[in-house]
Amino acid sequence: MKDLVEAVAKALVDHPEQVQVQAVPGEQATVIELRVHPGDLGKIIGRQGRTAKAIRTLLSASSLKLNKRYTLDILE
């Protein structure tokens, strides 16, 4: 899942070398933390959060196949 989020994020931003993805396991779900260059934050979130919602949809669809729960946090 970490690789999926990283690949999508690197394809969207202007500074792909500054994309950092970290998986933090929790009791009920694994949290995928995404950090990008401050100038690229708008590209990851998108208008009215549409891009972020699409990434979360991909993550949830992929997690159903693995029978695990993942959430995405976009950090500054």
N, C-alpha and C positions, 0 to 999 in steps of 0.2 A: 504494500500500500504506500509505503514511504517513497518508493521509486516511481509509482504512478503520479503522485502529487508533485514530486520533483520534476518529472518530465513535462507535465502540463505547465507548471510554473515557469520553467526555463524557456518554454516555447512562447510564452506571453510577454516576458519582460525585456527591457533593453540591456540590463546588466545581469545576464544569466550566471556569471561567476559568483555573484553575491546571494544566490538563492541558497538558503539553509533549511533543511527539513529534518525534524527530529521526532521520533516516536516515543511517547511517554506512556508506558502501560499503567492502567488503572484497574480498579476492582471490576467495574462493569464495562468499561470501554477503553480502548487505546486512543489517546489524543495525539493527533498529528499536528505538530507545531510548525508553521511556515513563516519564515522571515525572509524579507526581500529588501532591496535598496529602497530608501524612503521615496525616491522619485518614481518607483515602480508600484507603489502600494495602490494607487488608483487603477492601474491596469489589472491587478489581481482582483480587486473588489468589483470593478466595473460599474456601469451606470445602474443605480438603484440596487446594487449588490447582485446583479445578474450573473456575472462571471464567477463570483464566489459561490453562489447558489449552484451553478452548473458543476463546479469542481466538487462540491459537497454531494451532489447527486451522483456523480461518477464514483465517488468514494463509497457511498451507501450501496449502490448497485453492486460494486465489486465485493463489498464486505458480506453481502447476502450469500454469495457463492461460497465464501469461506466460513460462514456461520459465526462470524465475529462482529463486534460493533466498533466502529471507528468514528471519531469526530474530528473536524478540522478547526484549528484556531489559527487565525492570521495575526501575527504579532508585529509590532513596529520595531 
